[in-house]
């Protein structure tokens, strides 16, 4: 699954990132690489939580879906590609 992530560079305090498709999925890191690595781990954890609760796994939207949202103004967009297996039914 390829989830879009928006990253903001906070002057003097590192980077913050969120995955708009996944509520409560946000991280902070000192470097861009660290932030994206943490985000990949957080996305997997969030998908595991949703799965454990029996809730549907949100499908990733495209970056274009979010690009004009003012909440993401001045953000750096990235795609985090993760592997997550859903249980068989």
N, C-alpha and C positions, 0 to 999 in steps of 0.2 A: 504494500500500500504506500502511496506517495502523498504525504500530507504537506500542504503549504504551511509555512511558518514565517512569521514576521518578526524581525529582530530590530531592536532599537539600541543605538549606541548612546549610553548615558555618560556624558562627560565626567571624567574622573571616577566613575564607579562601575565600569564594565558594560556588559550587555544584558538586556532583558529580551526574552522571546516568548511568544505565545503561539499556540496552534488554534486558529479560530474555529476549526471544525470540532474541537474537543474541549468543552467547558472544563474549567479548573485545570487546564494543562498549560502551565507557564513555568519558566525557569530564569535564573540569573547566573551569569558566569563572568569571569575576569577577562576571558578572550573569546573571540568569535568561535574558534574551534571548540573550546570547552563548552560554550553555550549550546552549540548545535549537537554535541555529543550528549550533553545532559537532556536536551530536548528529545532526542531519539529514545533515550532510556525512559523518559517521562511519558512519552506517547505509548510505548509498550506497556508500562505500568498502568496507565489510564485505560487502555483497551482491555487489559486483564481484569481491572476493577469492574468495568462495564459488563464484561463477560460473566464474571462471578455473580453479579447482581441480576443476570438474566436480561439485561438491557441490550438493545440493538447497537451494533458497532456503526458509528456514523461513516458514511462514505466520504472520502476526501473530495472537496470542491477544487476548482482550478484557482490559480492566483488571480486570474481576471475577474472571478466572482467577487473577490475582496478588494481589488486594487483601488477602487474609488471610495472606499469607506474612510471617512475622515479619522476614525480611530486609529488607522494604520498609516496615517500621513507620515512621511519621512522615514518609514521603515525600510529595511532591507529584506527582500523576499528570498526565501530558500525553499527547497523541497527536501523533506526528510523521508527517505525511502526505508521503510521498516518491513520486517517479515513478522506477521502475526497470524497464527492459525486459529480458526474458529472451530469449535467442537462439531463433530458429526451429529446429525439429528436422527 
